[in-house]
Amino acid sequence: MSAALLVRALRDPASVAALNAAGWNALIAAARAERLIGTLAVRVDEGAVPDAVRPILADARRDAEREARQALWEADRAALALADFDGPVVLMKGTAYVAAGLRAGDGRFIGDLDILVPRAGMDDVEQRLIAAGWEWVKEDPYDDAYYRQWMHELPPLIHRERDRMIDVHHTILPLTARPRPDADAMLADAVPITERLYMLSAEDRVCHAVAHLLADGDLAGGLRNLWDIYCLLADADPAKLAARAERHGIAAQVRQARRLADGLYGTGRGRVGMWDRLVLRRLLARDGWGRETRKLLRFGFYLRSHWLRMPPLMLARHLLTKWRKGHRPA
């Protein structure tokens, strides 16, 4: 499986020296599909890379560097737009990793700009961003109302000139989710990156990544998320992390993420249970062309992601509404 090749290459970059042409094709396909090709490119030794592959990895490094510059510029523009906002502006995910020079940011491709602000300040932040050139992406009244009533963030905004998206969060999981992370505690313990911008504490960075992977989503792109977690764990104090995970209501998910991260990217000596193995099967579900496999398993995790986000009756109404609007899971 191509995903297994990717995991092995990230865990042991020297292992790529043994790959033949078919192995390299599968590895590159999986790395692109998981948006980990930039990370792979910065980890492998050029001496172990065939001549035909070097330009591909060189392009990936340049692309990652470009995305990092764009992400930092967007963060700077958001900071400028919110300069007079009376509250902290916390960078999250890839932009925070790159801005702080964390290992998780090495070669990382970065999409949207994600920020966390106090819930009481959401209206103020929204108006300031709109005044600075951001516009709404969600034009559907149902989607807009759903975001505002039940989600952990505003509907996505995109800048009309730069075509870059920003997601403004007031917590890290939907309000209907079973775990209820303490967003106020996250904001209170955020650490400065610049004079105006902050990032989550080392332990809260892990909790956020874990919540996104195991308490919210369907595990699509999960190998990258788990790589983030593996890197972020190195900066977190285990005792503080355990206490923080309890506070945020995701202690079981954090324990599982530690097992999975060690199992795939670490020593692999820890014990894994049946549920861990099922998650691993979902994470590694790619063929030699990088295409997702195990469609039934993927659909099961898709349904689970919605089940985690909302109560059963609300879930049924939401899925029915989306079905009527023509949405179908991939």
Helices and strands as residue ranges (DSSP letters): H 2-11, G 13-18, H 21-33, H 37-43, G 46-48, H 54-81, E 89-92, H 93-99, G 103-105, E 113-116, G 119-121, H 122-131, E 134-136, H 141-150, E 157-159, E 165-169, H 183-188, E 191-192, E 197-199, H 202-214, H 222-233, H 238-248, H 251-265, H 274-283, H 295-309, H 312-324
